[in-house]
Amino acid sequence: MTTPDPDPRSIPGVGPRGDASPGETPPAEGGTHGISHPEPPELRKGWGAMPLTLIMIVVALVAIGLIAMVVALTA
């Protein structure tokens, strides 16, 4: 079983004064800067005229079909 506070003299990479030798610790910050991926372009509009027209046509066709089913069932 390991102890939570080990003896600094027995830890690999630690010098006799308790300091780490060069290359034993990671650098303070990365060597690159800036963003890693380009920012997405801003959207101009949520919906254009063509998609809205197509959606309205599909909704109208579904409504016509449902009305025709109701008429066929009651006749």
mmCIF file of the C-alpha atoms, coordinates in Angstrom:
data_MODEL
# 
_entry.id   MODEL 
# 
loop_
_atom_site.group_PDB 
_atom_site.id 
_atom_site.type_symbol 
_atom_site.label_atom_id 
_atom_site.label_alt_id 
_atom_site.label_comp_id 
_atom_site.label_asym_id 
_atom_site.label_entity_id 
_atom_site.label_seq_id 
_atom_site.pdbx_PDB_ins_code 
_atom_site.Cartn_x 
_atom_site.Cartn_y 
_atom_site.Cartn_z 
_atom_site.occupancy 
_atom_site.B_iso_or_equiv 
_atom_site.pdbx_formal_charge 
_atom_site.auth_seq_id 
_atom_site.auth_comp_id 
_atom_site.auth_asym_id 
_atom_site.auth_atom_id 
_atom_site.pdbx_PDB_model_num 
ATOM 1  C CA . MET A 1 1  ? 0.000   0.000  0.000   1.00 0.00 ? 1  MET A CA 1 
ATOM 2  C CA . THR A 1 2  ? 1.342   3.454  -0.898  1.00 0.00 ? 2  THR A CA 1 
ATOM 3  C CA . THR A 1 3  ? 1.302   6.361  1.497   1.00 0.00 ? 3  THR A CA 1 
ATOM 4  C CA . PRO A 1 4  ? -0.459  9.585  0.499   1.00 0.00 ? 4  PRO A CA 1 
ATOM 5  C CA . ASP A 1 5  ? 2.638   11.635 1.354   1.00 0.00 ? 5  ASP A CA 1 
ATOM 6  C CA . PRO A 1 6  ? 5.680   9.756  -0.007  1.00 0.00 ? 6  PRO A CA 1 
ATOM 7  C CA . ASP A 1 7  ? 9.232   10.541 0.946   1.00 0.00 ? 7  ASP A CA 1 
ATOM 8  C CA . PRO A 1 8  ? 10.551  13.125 -1.573  1.00 0.00 ? 8  PRO A CA 1 
ATOM 9  C CA . ARG A 1 9  ? 13.927  11.358 -1.685  1.00 0.00 ? 9  ARG A CA 1 
ATOM 10 C CA . SER A 1 10 ? 12.344  8.245  -3.209  1.00 0.00 ? 10 SER A CA 1 
ATOM 11 C CA . ILE A 1 11 ? 10.264  9.950  -5.926  1.00 0.00 ? 11 ILE A CA 1 
ATOM 12 C CA . PRO A 1 12 ? 11.805  9.569  -9.406  1.00 0.00 ? 12 PRO A CA 1 
ATOM 13 C CA . GLY A 1 13 ? 12.756  12.871 -11.033 1.00 0.00 ? 13 GLY A CA 1 
ATOM 14 C CA . VAL A 1 14 ? 13.048  14.822 -7.773  1.00 0.00 ? 14 VAL A CA 1 
ATOM 15 C CA . GLY A 1 15 ? 16.486  16.100 -6.847  1.00 0.00 ? 15 GLY A CA 1 
ATOM 16 C CA . PRO A 1 16 ? 18.052  15.975 -3.375  1.00 0.00 ? 16 PRO A CA 1 
ATOM 17 C CA . ARG A 1 17 ? 16.760  19.480 -2.538  1.00 0.00 ? 17 ARG A CA 1 
ATOM 18 C CA . GLY A 1 18 ? 13.173  18.553 -3.506  1.00 0.00 ? 18 GLY A CA 1 
ATOM 19 C CA . ASP A 1 19 ? 13.252  20.304 -6.875  1.00 0.00 ? 19 ASP A CA 1 
ATOM 20 C CA . ALA A 1 20 ? 12.398  18.667 -10.187 1.00 0.00 ? 20 ALA A CA 1 
ATOM 21 C CA . SER A 1 21 ? 15.100  18.153 -12.746 1.00 0.00 ? 21 SER A CA 1 
ATOM 22 C CA . PRO A 1 22 ? 14.697  19.811 -16.180 1.00 0.00 ? 22 PRO A CA 1 
ATOM 23 C CA . GLY A 1 23 ? 12.380  17.918 -18.495 1.00 0.00 ? 23 GLY A CA 1 
ATOM 24 C CA . GLU A 1 24 ? 10.470  16.194 -15.696 1.00 0.00 ? 24 GLU A CA 1 
ATOM 25 C CA . THR A 1 25 ? 7.577   18.680 -15.646 1.00 0.00 ? 25 THR A CA 1 
ATOM 26 C CA . PRO A 1 26 ? 5.448   19.853 -18.573 1.00 0.00 ? 26 PRO A CA 1 
ATOM 27 C CA . PRO A 1 27 ? 5.896   23.409 -19.874 1.00 0.00 ? 27 PRO A CA 1 
ATOM 28 C CA . ALA A 1 28 ? 3.813   26.154 -18.288 1.00 0.00 ? 28 ALA A CA 1 
ATOM 29 C CA . GLU A 1 29 ? 1.905   26.803 -21.517 1.00 0.00 ? 29 GLU A CA 1 
ATOM 30 C CA . GLY A 1 30 ? 1.646   25.415 -25.021 1.00 0.00 ? 30 GLY A CA 1 
ATOM 31 C CA . GLY A 1 31 ? 3.883   26.453 -27.851 1.00 0.00 ? 31 GLY A CA 1 
ATOM 32 C CA . THR A 1 32 ? 0.969   27.389 -30.094 1.00 0.00 ? 32 THR A CA 1 
ATOM 33 C CA . HIS A 1 33 ? -1.577  30.136 -29.660 1.00 0.00 ? 33 HIS A CA 1 
ATOM 34 C CA . GLY A 1 34 ? -4.839  31.208 -31.235 1.00 0.00 ? 34 GLY A CA 1 
ATOM 35 C CA . ILE A 1 35 ? -7.854  29.113 -32.078 1.00 0.00 ? 35 ILE A CA 1 
ATOM 36 C CA . SER A 1 36 ? -7.455  25.596 -33.373 1.00 0.00 ? 36 SER A CA 1 
ATOM 37 C CA . HIS A 1 37 ? -10.496 25.620 -35.679 1.00 0.00 ? 37 HIS A CA 1 
ATOM 38 C CA . PRO A 1 38 ? -11.806 28.461 -37.829 1.00 0.00 ? 38 PRO A CA 1 
ATOM 39 C CA . GLU A 1 39 ? -14.890 30.211 -36.532 1.00 0.00 ? 39 GLU A CA 1 
ATOM 40 C CA . PRO A 1 40 ? -18.099 29.285 -38.370 1.00 0.00 ? 40 PRO A CA 1 
ATOM 41 C CA . PRO A 1 41 ? -19.482 32.023 -40.605 1.00 0.00 ? 41 PRO A CA 1 
ATOM 42 C CA . GLU A 1 42 ? -22.394 34.023 -39.248 1.00 0.00 ? 42 GLU A CA 1 
ATOM 43 C CA . LEU A 1 43 ? -25.773 32.939 -40.537 1.00 0.00 ? 43 LEU A CA 1 
ATOM 44 C CA . ARG A 1 44 ? -27.616 35.518 -42.581 1.00 0.00 ? 44 ARG A CA 1 
ATOM 45 C CA . LYS A 1 45 ? -31.162 34.220 -42.171 1.00 0.00 ? 45 LYS A CA 1 
ATOM 46 C CA . GLY A 1 46 ? -32.849 31.392 -40.362 1.00 0.00 ? 46 GLY A CA 1 
ATOM 47 C CA . TRP A 1 47 ? -35.195 30.427 -43.193 1.00 0.00 ? 47 TRP A CA 1 
ATOM 48 C CA . GLY A 1 48 ? -35.247 31.435 -46.838 1.00 0.00 ? 48 GLY A CA 1 
ATOM 49 C CA . ALA A 1 49 ? -38.343 31.883 -49.000 1.00 0.00 ? 49 ALA A CA 1 
ATOM 50 C CA . MET A 1 50 ? -37.942 28.554 -50.817 1.00 0.00 ? 50 MET A CA 1 
ATOM 51 C CA . PRO A 1 51 ? -37.861 26.248 -47.756 1.00 0.00 ? 51 PRO A CA 1 
ATOM 52 C CA . LEU A 1 52 ? -40.857 28.018 -46.218 1.00 0.00 ? 52 LEU A CA 1 
ATOM 53 C CA . THR A 1 53 ? -42.811 27.662 -49.479 1.00 0.00 ? 53 THR A CA 1 
ATOM 54 C CA . LEU A 1 54 ? -42.027 23.943 -49.671 1.00 0.00 ? 54 LEU A CA 1 
ATOM 55 C CA . ILE A 1 55 ? -43.072 23.407 -46.051 1.00 0.00 ? 55 ILE A CA 1 
ATOM 56 C CA . MET A 1 56 ? -46.354 25.249 -46.633 1.00 0.00 ? 56 MET A CA 1 
ATOM 57 C CA . ILE A 1 57 ? -47.076 23.124 -49.740 1.00 0.00 ? 57 ILE A CA 1 
ATOM 58 C CA . VAL A 1 58 ? -46.445 19.885 -47.803 1.00 0.00 ? 58 VAL A CA 1 
ATOM 59 C CA . VAL A 1 59 ? -48.675 21.049 -44.928 1.00 0.00 ? 59 VAL A CA 1 
ATOM 60 C CA . ALA A 1 60 ? -51.441 21.978 -47.398 1.00 0.00 ? 60 ALA A CA 1 
ATOM 61 C CA . LEU A 1 61 ? -51.226 18.561 -49.119 1.00 0.00 ? 61 LEU A CA 1 
ATOM 62 C CA . VAL A 1 62 ? -51.400 16.738 -45.772 1.00 0.00 ? 62 VAL A CA 1 
ATOM 63 C CA . ALA A 1 63 ? -54.409 18.857 -44.716 1.00 0.00 ? 63 ALA A CA 1 
ATOM 64 C CA . ILE A 1 64 ? -56.168 18.142 -48.037 1.00 0.00 ? 64 ILE A CA 1 
ATOM 65 C CA . GLY A 1 65 ? -55.486 14.426 -47.607 1.00 0.00 ? 65 GLY A CA 1 
ATOM 66 C CA . LEU A 1 66 ? -56.862 14.401 -44.059 1.00 0.00 ? 66 LEU A CA 1 
ATOM 67 C CA . ILE A 1 67 ? -59.991 16.279 -45.118 1.00 0.00 ? 67 ILE A CA 1 
ATOM 68 C CA . ALA A 1 68 ? -60.487 13.828 -48.000 1.00 0.00 ? 68 ALA A CA 1 
ATOM 69 C CA . MET A 1 69 ? -60.191 10.883 -45.544 1.00 0.00 ? 69 MET A CA 1 
ATOM 70 C CA . VAL A 1 70 ? -62.809 12.413 -43.236 1.00 0.00 ? 70 VAL A CA 1 
ATOM 71 C CA . VAL A 1 71 ? -65.182 13.008 -46.182 1.00 0.00 ? 71 VAL A CA 1 
ATOM 72 C CA . ALA A 1 72 ? -64.654 9.432  -47.440 1.00 0.00 ? 72 ALA A CA 1 
ATOM 73 C CA . LEU A 1 73 ? -65.345 7.961  -43.990 1.00 0.00 ? 73 LEU A CA 1 
ATOM 74 C CA . THR A 1 74 ? -68.563 9.968  -43.452 1.00 0.00 ? 74 THR A CA 1 
ATOM 75 C CA . ALA A 1 75 ? -70.005 9.347  -46.915 1.00 0.00 ? 75 ALA A CA 1 
# 
